[in-house]
Amino acid sequence: MTLSTTKVSVPPPVGAATDLPLEGVTAEGRLEGLLFELEVEQRYRNTGDRPIEAVFSFPAPVRAVLLGLELELGERKLEAVAIARHEASETYERAIDAGDSAVLLESAGNGLYTVSVGNLLPGERAVVRYRHAELLEANRGRLRLQLPTVIAPRYGDPADAGLDGPAIPVADVLVEYPFDLHLELVGVAADADLRSPTHSIRVERTESGTRVALAKPAMLDRDFVLEIPQAALPRAALLARDGDEWLLIASAVLEILDGKSHHFGPPCPKLFPGRHAGKRGRMHHDDGCGFVRAK
């Protein structure tokens, strides 16, 4: 998928600056049952004396679905549209050649993305926000929430992943990009055994559940990992319409005892077809309910 958006009335570029344009990254996430949604904000600023093109490659969870992109430039906010890669690249290049400011977000597959902010004027700031969602999965009694923040050297040669030109990240141990994170865990008690093997975290109780934040300033130098006990997750189900049908995501727990299936989660909703679509009730002895395990 490729997302593209443009803003007009910006002078053409005259060269490149050596100053690093990325000021920092902030992430706000929400976990509801097994569904996790994250909004990431990247802040750019041209501290040089001439217009530049800022190119930044970053990873996202492989199973995550990109939901949207927004550009804030000055007092204007623009939302991106998804179009074919070739068309998006041509639109971006035409905007740059015309002296307009533009942003292009491209997917290289396997959770790798590249965002390009073109014609960023001296002293100008640009804020890029993107959202993605992911259906998590518990393993051995714990839910592992992992946010990738670095590419090399974990992914090996970036060229093999479809990255080329300025999109190929350059490793520099002296570069420091500030990183901040806040997570809202809906329905999870603050006294739950929450663990992060990668960062020091701060946990506090909220009206909806638990809020997790970084306990001290961090940098984009490692992935963030949070482990949550499966028993601490609320027994909930999410129901959404999908065309003429309905989609159900339930955090039900099934166990097999004496050859029989016993349900220890919430009552499995019964979806009635036809004019009663969306109406829910308890299961009867002759009803069936299908469970699909995401892999």
C-alpha positions in Angstrom: 0.0 0.0 0.0 1.2 3.5 -0.8 -0.2 6.7 0.8 0.3 10.1 -0.7 -0.6 13.6 0.1 0.6 17.1 -1.0 0.6 20.7 0.1 1.1 23.6 -2.4 2.9 27.0 -2.4 6.4 26.0 -1.3 9.6 27.1 -3.1 11.6 24.5 -4.9 14.5 22.7 -3.2 18.1 23.9 -3.8 20.0 21.2 -2.1 20.3 19.0 1.0 21.2 19.8 4.5 23.3 17.6 6.8 21.3 18.3 10.0 19.2 15.3 11.1 15.5 16.3 10.6 13.8 13.8 12.9 13.2 15.4 16.3 11.5 12.5 18.0 8.7 9.9 18.0 5.7 9.6 20.2 3.3 6.6 20.3 -0.2 6.3 21.9 -1.7 2.8 22.0 -4.9 1.2 23.2 -5.4 -2.5 23.9 -9.0 -3.7 24.1 -9.2 -7.5 24.6 -6.9 -8.9 21.9 -7.2 -5.9 19.6 -4.4 -3.4 19.7 -4.4 0.0 17.9 -1.4 2.4 17.9 -1.0 5.9 16.6 2.6 7.0 16.0 3.7 10.7 15.7 6.9 11.6 13.9 8.2 15.2 14.3 10.5 16.6 11.7 12.3 20.0 11.6 14.7 21.5 9.1 17.4 23.2 11.2 19.5 23.9 8.1 19.5 26.9 5.8 18.0 25.3 2.7 15.0 23.1 1.8 15.5 19.3 2.3 13.8 16.0 1.7 13.6 14.0 4.9 13.5 10.2 4.4 12.9 7.9 7.3 12.5 4.1 7.2 10.8 2.3 10.1 9.3 -1.1 11.0 5.8 -2.0 12.1 4.4 -5.3 13.4 4.3 -7.7 10.4 0.6 -8.6 11.2 -0.5 -5.0 11.7 -2.8 -3.3 9.2 -2.1 0.3 8.3 -5.3 2.5 8.9 -4.3 6.0 7.9 -1.7 8.8 7.5 -2.0 12.4 8.4 0.4 15.3 7.7 0.5 18.5 9.8 2.5 21.3 8.2 2.2 24.7 9.8 -1.4 25.3 10.6 -2.7 22.9 7.9 -3.6 19.2 8.4 -4.1 16.9 5.5 -5.1 13.2 5.4 -3.6 10.8 2.9 -5.3 8.6 0.4 -4.3 5.1 -0.7 -3.4 4.7 -4.4 -1.2 2.5 -6.5 2.5 2.7 -5.8 3.5 3.9 -9.3 0.8 6.6 -9.3 1.7 7.7 -5.8 5.4 8.0 -6.6 4.7 10.1 -9.7 2.4 12.4 -7.8 5.0 12.9 -5.1 7.8 13.6 -7.7 5.6 16.1 -9.6 4.8 17.9 -6.4 8.5 18.1 -5.6 9.4 19.3 -9.1 6.7 22.0 -8.9 8.1 23.3 -5.6 5.3 21.9 -3.5 5.7 20.2 -0.1 4.7 16.5 -0.1 4.7 13.4 2.0 4.9 9.8 0.7 4.5 6.6 2.7 5.5 3.4 1.0 5.4 -0.2 2.2 8.3 -2.5 1.3 6.5 -5.6 2.8 7.3 -7.6 5.9 6.4 -4.7 8.1 8.9 -2.2 6.6 7.8 1.3 5.7 9.5 4.4 4.3 8.1 8.0 4.8 9.5 10.8 2.7 8.8 14.5 3.5 9.8 16.6 0.6 10.6 20.3 0.3 10.8 21.0 4.1 11.8 24.6 4.3 14.5 26.0 6.7 13.1 26.3 10.2 9.8 24.5 9.1 8.3 21.7 11.2 6.3 18.8 9.8 4.4 16.2 11.9 3.5 12.9 10.4 1.0 10.7 12.1 0.0 7.1 11.1 -2.2 4.5 12.7 -2.2 0.7 12.6 -4.1 -2.1 14.3 -3.1 -5.7 15.1 -4.9 -8.7 16.5 -2.6 -10.1 19.2 -2.4 -13.7 20.4 -1.6 -15.1 23.9 1.0 -17.8 24.3 1.6 -19.9 27.4 -0.7 -17.8 29.6 0.8 -14.4 28.6 0.1 -11.8 26.0 3.2 -10.3 24.4 2.8 -6.8 22.9 5.8 -5.9 20.8 6.5 -2.6 19.1 9.4 -2.7 16.7 11.4 0.6 16.5 14.7 -0.4 14.7 15.5 -2.0 11.4 19.2 -2.8 11.3 20.9 -5.1 12.1 17.9 -7.3 13.0 16.6 -7.4 9.4 20.0 -7.9 7.8 20.6 -6.3 4.4 17.9 -3.6 3.8 18.2 -4.1 0.0 17.0 -7.6 0.4 13.8 -6.2 2.0 13.0 -4.0 -0.9 14.7 -0.8 0.4 16.9 1.1 -2.0 18.4 4.6 -2.4 17.8 7.0 0.5 15.4 4.5 2.1 18.3 2.3 3.1 19.0 3.1 6.8 22.5 4.0 7.8 23.7 2.7 11.2 25.2 5.3 13.5 25.7 4.6 17.2 25.9 8.4 17.9 22.4 9.2 16.5 19.7 9.6 19.2 16.0 9.9 18.3 13.8 10.5 21.4 11.0 8.1 21.9 8.0 8.3 24.2 5.1 5.8 24.7 1.8 5.7 26.4 -0.5 2.6 26.4 -4.1 2.3 27.6 -5.0 -1.3 28.7 -8.8 -1.4 28.8 -10.2 -3.5 31.6 -6.7 -4.6 32.9 -6.2 -4.1 36.7 -3.3 -1.9 37.7 -2.0 -4.6 40.1 -1.7 -7.1 37.2 1.8 -8.6 36.7 2.9 -6.4 33.8 6.4 -6.8 32.7 8.7 -5.1 30.2 12.0 -6.9 29.6 13.2 -4.0 27.4 12.2 -0.7 29.2 11.4 0.6 32.7 7.7 1.3 32.8 5.3 3.3 35.0 1.8 1.8 35.7 -1.2 3.8 37.0 -4.9 3.1 37.4 -7.4 4.9 35.1 -11.2 4.9 34.8 -11.0 2.4 31.9 -8.2 0.2 33.2 -4.5 0.7 33.3 -2.2 3.2 31.7 1.4 2.2 31.0 4.1 4.7 30.2 7.9 4.8 30.0 9.4 5.5 33.4 12.3 7.5 32.0 13.3 9.1 28.7 14.1 6.6 25.9 15.6 6.5 22.5 14.7 4.6 19.3 17.5 2.0 19.9 15.5 -1.1 20.8 12.0 -2.6 20.4 9.5 -2.1 23.1 8.0 -5.3 24.7 5.2 -5.6 27.2 4.1 -8.9 28.7 0.5 -9.1 30.1 -1.0 -12.1 31.9 -3.8 -13.6 29.9 -5.9 -14.0 33.0 -5.7 -10.2 33.5 -7.4 -9.5 30.1 -11.1 -8.7 30.3 -13.5 -11.3 29.0 -14.9 -9.3 26.2 -16.1 -9.5 22.6 -16.1 -7.0 19.7 -18.8 -7.1 17.1 -18.6 -5.2 13.9 -20.6 -5.2 10.6 -18.8 -6.5 7.5 -21.1 -5.7 4.5 -24.2 -7.9 4.9 -22.6 -10.0 7.6 -21.2 -9.5 11.1 -17.7 -10.2 12.4 -17.1 -11.3 16.0 -13.8 -11.1 17.9 -14.0 -12.8 21.3 -11.4 -13.4 24.0 -13.0 -16.6 25.0 -11.1 -19.4 26.8 -11.8 -23.0 25.8 -10.6 -26.0 27.6 -11.1 -29.7 26.8 -12.0 -31.9 29.8 -13.1 -35.5 29.5 -13.5 -35.2 25.7 -15.9 -32.3 26.1 -15.4 -28.6 25.4 -16.1 -26.3 28.3 -16.4 -22.6 27.9 -15.0 -20.4 30.6 -15.2 -17.0 28.8 -18.2 -14.8 28.2 -21.4 -16.3 26.7 -20.8 -16.9 23.0 -23.1 -14.4 21.1 -25.6 -15.9 18.7 -26.0 -14.0 15.5 -29.4 -14.3 13.9 -29.5 -14.0 10.0 -31.9 -12.1 7.9 -34.0 -9.3 9.3 -32.7 -10.1 12.8 -29.0 -9.6 11.8 -27.0 -8.2 14.7 -29.4 -9.5 17.4 -27.6 -11.4 20.0 -28.6 -14.1 22.5 -27.2 -17.1 24.4 -26.4 -20.3 22.7 -28.9 -23.1 22.8 -28.0 -26.8 22.8 -28.4 -27.2 19.0 -26.5 -24.0 18.1 -23.0 -23.9 16.8 -20.2 -21.4 17.1 -17.1 -21.4 15.0 -13.7 -20.3 16.3 -10.8 -19.4 14.0 -7.3 -19.1 15.5 -5.2 -16.4 13.9 -1.7 -17.5 12.9 
